[in-house]
Amino acid sequence: MKVVNKIFFVFKLLIIFFYFSGSYALAETVESTGVGTATYEGVYTKKKVLEAIETAKSNACVNAFTKHIKGMEESKRMIFESIQDQIYNNLSEYMTCATEVDVPDLSKKKSDEVKKIKANKKVSVAMRADIDVTRINMEINKSSKVFDSSTGEKSSLAMIFFSRTIVGQREFEEKVTDVEQVTSSIEVDEEETDTGISSESTGTTATTTGGSTLKKANVTQYKVDDNDSIKLEAGMKEIFTKARFEPRSGKRLVRKKWRTFRDEIVESLESGGAIPEEVRWDIEDILMDKNISYVVFAYFDVGVAQTNPATGLINVNVALAIAEIIRLGDSDPVSLGTISGVQTKGQGSDSEIAKNNGINKTAQKTAKKLVALINSKGIN
């Protein structure tokens, strides 16, 4: 019986171990090192300094947490600031901070470190914290306006995305124009003689050279790929759904006029332009009639495949040219802001795999930035 009880006890311990191990594995944590100081009053005593060190440790942990928060995206940080008092008052729930990186050694009473503490009446320590990013993100998401709504009240979001691939680039050589200016002059010498006046002329020529160069801007040729556009939509839809939006296909919502809209957009994008403003206005009007909350217009540039000489793998750069989120409503649409500069490098054994990897990564990063931008406005 005792043996059975022991086995049962060990079995329970294993269940508890795997439960907490699994929970920890699912949580995303990051390390952050902070520095903190504290002072003491009066004459130096070991007790006073040890108390100051403990205070400095707490300050260092707070500093480590604050450093992590300062690294957040601006729009995400704006939401955090609305709930920061709640989190800072319960920091132990969002991080563990017990690893000493640099703490004064008081055992050597005549060391330079101890002498400095006595002279300044101040201690300085460094601590490393493990910050529970998943927990913080959960608090931010709960505090955003999107998460205030019930499941049946998700905000609908239409997606109008395009992907264009660079297929060629025309480069122009510099055109050189040379200018030569010739100036002629005649010098006349006159001399009086017995028979009258004789003259002699001498001709001279001065030449000035110069010129200018003119170079036409390179022309990049693009090709819009509908298959890549669908992949972008799929990658971003995943993030929008997790953020409790209801992502909708923009082209399906405006399907009666989509062919006309698409032709105008493709013509502009392939010639190096953007999505035409007039087309966007027409799309917005249709979406407003269908009670869509938001629409995102975005287009991405897919680069030329290149081989990495070190690995032999194919790399393809995918970059967001620009994305704009529009809030639709009963009145005129309002732009919540634009983002750009999101760029990732896809890698694979061939160009298609590398491109798909790059498209997916860029789409997801873009979607996260757009969700944070909407949440930061607090108007959904």
PEUR-V564501 format. One record per run of one state. SS is the DSSP state (A for helix, B for strand, O for the rest). FROM is the first residue (numbers start at 1). TO is the last residue. If there is no record, write none. Layout:
ss->SS from->FROM to->TO
ss->SS from->FROM to->TO
This chain:
ss->O from->1 to->1
ss->A from->2 to->26
ss->O from->27 to->28
ss->B from->29 to->39
ss->O from->40 to->45
ss->A from->46 to->70
ss->O from->71 to->73
ss->A from->74 to->88
ss->O from->89 to->90
ss->A from->91 to->93
ss->O from->94 to->94
ss->B from->95 to->102
ss->O from->103 to->111
ss->A from->112 to->120
ss->O from->121 to->121
ss->B from->122 to->132
ss->A from->133 to->143
ss->O from->144 to->144
ss->A from->145 to->148
ss->O from->149 to->150
ss->A from->151 to->153
ss->O from->154 to->154
ss->B from->155 to->170
ss->O from->171 to->174
ss->B from->175 to->193
ss->O from->194 to->195
ss->B from->196 to->214
ss->O from->215 to->218
ss->B from->219 to->224
ss->O from->225 to->225
ss->A from->226 to->242
ss->O from->243 to->244
ss->B from->245 to->249
ss->A from->250 to->253
ss->O from->254 to->257
ss->A from->258 to->270
ss->O from->271 to->276
ss->A from->277 to->289
ss->O from->290 to->293
ss->B from->294 to->302
ss->O from->303 to->305
ss->B from->306 to->307
ss->O from->308 to->313
ss->B from->314 to->327
ss->O from->328 to->333
ss->B from->334 to->339
ss->O from->340 to->342
ss->B from->343 to->348
ss->O from->349 to->350
ss->A from->351 to->377
ss->O from->378 to->380
